[in-house]
Every structure is written in C-alpha cells, then in structure tokens.
C-alpha cells in the first residue's frame, strides 16, 4: 500500500514537473524570438535580473483593466485584485531571483550590476581592433554595425492556470534601448500578444 501511494505521488510530481518545464520552454522560446529580432548572430549576453530602477517603474502600471492591442478582437482583459497582487509579488520577486545560466544556444548570463559596462567594453574592443585595419573606409562601414546588446527579462509570471503570461523584456545598446511589460495569451502552442501594460524607448 505504501509503495503504491509513493508511486502515485512520484508520478504526479513528474507530470507536474514536465508540464511546468514545457510551459517555461514556450516562454523562453518567446524571449529568444525577441532577442533574435535585435541580434541574429553571435553570443547572447543577458542579465541575471532586470535593471532595478527601470523595472520598478512598471509596478504602478499593473492595472485591473488591460486593453487589447488587436482592434479586430476589441476585447479588454479584466484582471482581478487577487491576480494583480500576485503579479506584483512576482515582479518584486524577480528583482532578487536570478535567471539560470546558458538559457539559449551560445548565451551567457552576466550580473545586472555589470552587464552594461561589460557589453560597452566588448563593443569598444571590437571597434579598436577594426579601426587599425589599413582599409579604414571599409572597416568603418562594418564598425557602425558593431553594437553588442545586453538583454533583460524575468522568470515567467503566469495567471489563470498558465493561460496568461506577464512578460517583461528589455534590450540595451550603449545609450539606446527599449523595454516593455506585456500580457500574452496562450493560443495553441504559442504565446500571442494581448496587451502592453507599459514601456519606453530611448
């Protein structure tokens, strides 16, 4: 009897673990798609946590009504008070919870405190190497495209039995970048953008 009970709970745990792993895999595939839209080759450098001062600005923007970004659907998403509290708790947790290393092919996790300086120095080293090439005119055309981005995102935040995802993403290149907090609904085997809660570009 004890063996049967133990086997039951073991199988239940494995099923739940596989389900969570699959959901998170879909989420990180979405993040990888965001990254590839900015950087289609080379090593991906991402932060272990979001940039604190930038990310905190989104806390007040998590409202109870999220507008649909697709006018053809024309439906708003109503968030309950409990769901709002859960989202905010998970967002605050993201400021101290580090992402795993090597999340993507050819990727490296860097501390949030040093990643911006790291990618700046990396871009600078490439620039200094290319500027010494005799054909400086040809090198300059290539130099202008050498911009190593840093990427910021969080662990996935789910509500409603993991059918809705709260997603944060930011890219930063030297003094320019973009970031947003969005809501995605699961349709089939992918996440589809539903609403942008807040964001900025510079």
N, C-alpha and C positions, 0 to 999 in steps of 0.2 A: 504493500500500500504506500509506504513512504517513498519507495523507488518510483512508483507511478506519479505521485504528486510532484516529486523533484523533477521528473522528466517533463511533466506538463508545464511547470514554471520555467524550465530551461528553454523549452521550445517557444513559449510565449515571449520570453526575453529576446531570443534570437530573431523572431518575427518582427518584434517592435524595433530592434536594433537595425535590421535590414531596411525596414520602412523609413526610419529616420535617415539612414545613410543614403537611401535613394532620393529622398526629398532634398537633403543637403547637396547632393550631387547635381541636381537640377538647378539649385540656387547658384552654385559655384560655376556651372556652365553659363548661366546668365551673366555673372560677373566677368567671366573670361571673354564673353562676347563684347561686353563694354570695353574691356581692355584692348581687344584686337581692333576695335574701331579707332583707337588712339595710337596703338603701337602694334604693327602687324608682324614684326620680327624682332629678334634679339631677346636678351634676358629681361624678364619682367621683375621689377622691384616694387614690392608692396609693403605697406606699413603694418606693423603688428596690431595697431589700434588706430581709430580715427584721430584726426587732429582736434584736440580738445576744444579750443576756443571756437573753431568753425562749427564743429558738430553740435555744440551746446545751443547754438542759435536756433536749431530746429525744434528744440523741446517745446517752445511756446506755440509752434505752428501745428502741432498734432491736435486737430480739432475733432469734433464729433460728426461733421459732415464733410466728405471728400468728394469733390466734383469730378465727374467722368471726363477724361481728356478726349474721348471719342464722341463728337457731336451726333453721330449716327445712332449711338446707343442711347444717349440722352438720359442716363440714369446716374444718380448720385449714390454714394455708398455711405450708409449710416453706421457710425461707429458707436458702440455703447460706452458708457462711462467705465465699466469694468475693462473693456478692451483697450480703451485709451490709457488707463492706469497700467495695464500690462505692457503696452507698447513703450510707455515712458520708463518703466522699470527696466525693460530690456535694453533700451537705448542708454540708460545710465550705466548699466552693467557692461556695455560694450566699451566704455572708457577705461575699464580695468581688466577686461578679459581679452587675452592675446589670441590672435589667429594662429593656426598651425603653420609651420614652415612648409615650403615646397608644395603649395596647393595646386600649382599648374605646372605644365611642362616648361622646363627652363625658367624657373622662377626662384626668387629669393626674398625672404622676409627680412625687413630692416626695422629697427626700433623707430617709433614715431618721433622720438626726440632728435634723431639724427638723419632720417631719410632724405629730407630736403637738401641738407648740406652734402649728403652722400651723392645724390644724383647731379647736383651742381658741379661738384668736383669731377665726377665722371665725365660730364659733358665738356668741362674745361680741359681735361686731359686729352680728350679726343680732338678738340679744337687746336690745342697746342701742337699735337702730333701732325695734324693735317696742314697747318699754316706753314710748316717748314718744307713742304713739298715744293720743288722748283716751279712747277706749273701752278702758280698760286691762283690764277684766274679759274682754272678747272677745279681746284681744291675749294675755292670759296663757294662755288655752286653747291658742292656737297656739304660744306660746313654749315650752310644755312638750314640744312635739313637734319643736322645732328642735334636733337633735343631729347634727352633721356627723361621720360616722365617718371613720376612717383605716383602710386595708386593707393587709395584709401577706401576701405569698406569695412563692414562689420560682420559678425555672425548673423545668420538669418533670423528675422523676427516674424513669427507666424501667429495668425489668429484663425478662429473658426475651423478647427481640425485641419490646419495646414492648407486651407484652400485659398488663403490670402496671405501675401508676403509684404512685409515692410522692408524696403531695400534702400540702403544708403550707398552712394558711390561718389568718389571724387578723384580727379586727376590733376596733377600739378607739374608744370614745366617752368623752371626758373621763376619768373614773376607772373605767369599766366596760368589759368586753370578753370575748372568748372566743377560744381558739386550739386547734388540734389538728394532729396529724400522722397521716395516714390512708393506707390502702392501697386502691387501686381496681383492679378487673379489667375488662378490656375485653370487653364483650358487644355484638356487632354494631357499631354506630356510636356507642357512648356508653360512658362510664366508670361502673361500678357499685361502690358502696362494699362493700369486703370486710372491712376491719378498721380499728379505731382503735388506733394504737400508743400514743399518749399525748395528753393535752390538759388544759386547765384553763379555768375561768371565774371572773370576779370582778365 
